[in-house]
Amino acid sequence: MAATNSTAAISRELELVITRIFDAPRSLVWKAWSEPARMACWAGPKGFTMTSCEMGSQAGDTFSMSMRSPDGVDHPVRSVYHEIVEAERLVYTWAWVGADGKRGHETLITVTSADIGEKTKLTLHQAIFESVTARNDHQGGWSSALDCLAECLAKA
């Protein structure tokens, strides 16, 4: 039993869960996640800009984007959608692409949303990271990006 508990604890250490309440209807939050022009407003930590974005619309389609950091470094991502339920659930892989064109460690992201009156509760789950440091890096990046999302939704 100790081994099972230990494995579960390690697994939780390598998962990221962030929940936010946005002062916007769920349909608008969904558009921010599913339309490249809207995603360009918020994707990436504060100060980053999206330089490219291609999105599919159904499971099996690819999603790719590249973010440029304030110091000019591009951070490309290549993903595959596993599940798309409009305005409710989005499941896709996440893998950085190196300068050599090879995909790095792949995680799975699940984004769910629910109505809370006229607001939206969004939960982002990402796992399994290769290290706690990688999880913490993503936590900082996602937290900043979701702050940017809140700002973009307020302007919409």
C-alpha positions in Angstrom: 0.0 0.0 0.0 2.9 2.4 0.7 4.2 2.1 -2.8 0.8 3.0 -4.2 0.5 6.0 -2.0 4.0 7.1 -2.9 3.3 6.8 -6.6 0.1 8.8 -6.3 2.0 11.5 -4.4 4.7 11.7 -7.0 2.0 11.8 -9.7 0.3 14.8 -8.0 3.6 16.6 -7.7 3.9 16.4 -11.5 0.5 17.8 -12.2 -0.7 21.4 -12.5 -4.2 22.6 -11.7 -5.3 26.2 -12.0 -8.8 27.4 -11.5 -9.9 31.0 -12.3 -13.2 32.8 -12.4 -13.5 35.2 -15.3 -16.0 38.1 -15.5 -17.2 37.0 -18.9 -19.7 34.6 -20.4 -18.5 31.1 -21.1 -19.1 31.6 -24.9 -16.6 34.5 -24.9 -14.1 32.6 -22.9 -14.4 29.7 -25.4 -13.8 32.0 -28.3 -10.6 33.2 -26.6 -9.4 29.6 -26.6 -10.7 28.6 -30.0 -10.1 31.6 -32.3 -6.4 32.4 -33.3 -7.0 36.2 -33.4 -8.5 36.2 -29.9 -5.8 33.8 -28.6 -3.1 36.2 -29.8 -4.4 38.7 -27.3 -3.5 36.6 -24.3 -1.5 33.4 -25.1 1.8 33.4 -23.3 3.1 35.1 -20.2 2.9 38.9 -20.0 5.2 40.5 -22.5 5.2 37.6 -24.9 3.6 37.9 -28.3 2.1 35.2 -30.5 3.9 35.1 -33.9 1.9 32.2 -35.4 -1.1 30.2 -34.6 -2.9 27.4 -36.5 -5.9 25.6 -34.9 -8.1 22.7 -35.8 -11.7 22.3 -34.9 -12.1 18.6 -34.1 -10.4 15.7 -32.3 -7.3 14.6 -34.2 -6.6 18.0 -35.6 -3.3 19.7 -34.8 -2.8 23.0 -32.9 0.5 24.8 -33.3 1.6 28.2 -32.2 4.8 30.1 -31.5 5.3 32.7 -28.7 8.1 35.3 -28.8 9.6 36.3 -25.5 10.5 39.9 -24.7 14.1 39.1 -25.4 13.2 37.9 -29.0 13.4 34.1 -28.4 10.7 32.0 -30.1 9.0 29.2 -28.2 7.1 27.0 -30.7 4.5 24.5 -29.5 3.0 21.5 -31.4 -0.2 19.9 -30.1 -2.9 17.5 -31.1 -6.5 17.9 -30.0 -8.0 14.8 -28.2 -11.4 16.2 -27.4 -13.3 19.4 -28.2 -16.7 20.0 -26.6 -17.7 23.6 -27.5 -17.7 25.9 -24.5 -17.2 23.0 -22.1 -14.0 21.0 -22.5 -10.8 21.1 -24.5 -8.2 18.3 -24.3 -4.9 18.5 -26.2 -1.3 17.6 -26.0 1.4 20.2 -25.3 5.0 19.8 -26.4 7.7 22.5 -27.0 9.6 22.2 -30.3 13.3 22.6 -30.1 15.6 24.4 -32.5 16.3 21.0 -34.1 12.5 20.7 -34.9 12.1 17.8 -32.5 9.2 17.8 -30.0 10.1 17.8 -26.3 8.4 16.1 -23.4 4.6 15.9 -24.0 2.0 16.7 -21.5 -1.8 16.6 -21.7 -3.9 19.7 -21.0 -7.5 19.6 -20.1 -9.4 22.9 -20.0 -13.0 22.9 -18.6 -15.4 25.7 -18.2 -18.7 26.2 -16.3 -21.2 29.0 -16.0 -21.3 30.7 -12.6 -24.1 33.2 -13.2 -22.8 35.6 -15.9 -19.2 34.6 -15.1 -17.1 31.6 -16.1 -15.2 29.1 -13.9 -12.2 27.8 -15.9 -10.1 24.9 -14.7 -6.8 24.1 -16.4 -5.2 20.7 -15.7 -1.8 19.8 -17.2 0.2 16.6 -16.6 2.4 14.7 -16.4 5.5 16.9 -16.2 9.0 15.5 -16.3 10.0 17.4 -13.1 8.6 19.7 -10.4 10.7 22.5 -11.9 9.0 22.1 -15.3 5.6 22.1 -13.5 6.5 25.2 -11.6 7.7 26.9 -14.8 4.4 26.2 -16.5 2.5 27.3 -13.4 4.2 30.7 -13.7 3.6 30.9 -17.4 -0.1 29.9 -17.3 -0.8 32.1 -14.3 0.6 35.1 -16.2 -1.2 34.1 -19.4 -4.5 33.7 -17.6 -4.0 37.2 -16.1 -3.6 38.4 -19.7 -6.8 36.5 -20.7 -8.7 38.3 -18.0 -7.5 41.7 -19.3 -8.5 40.7 -22.9 -11.9 39.5 -21.8 -12.5 42.8 -20.0 -11.8 44.7 -23.3 -14.1 42.5 -25.4 
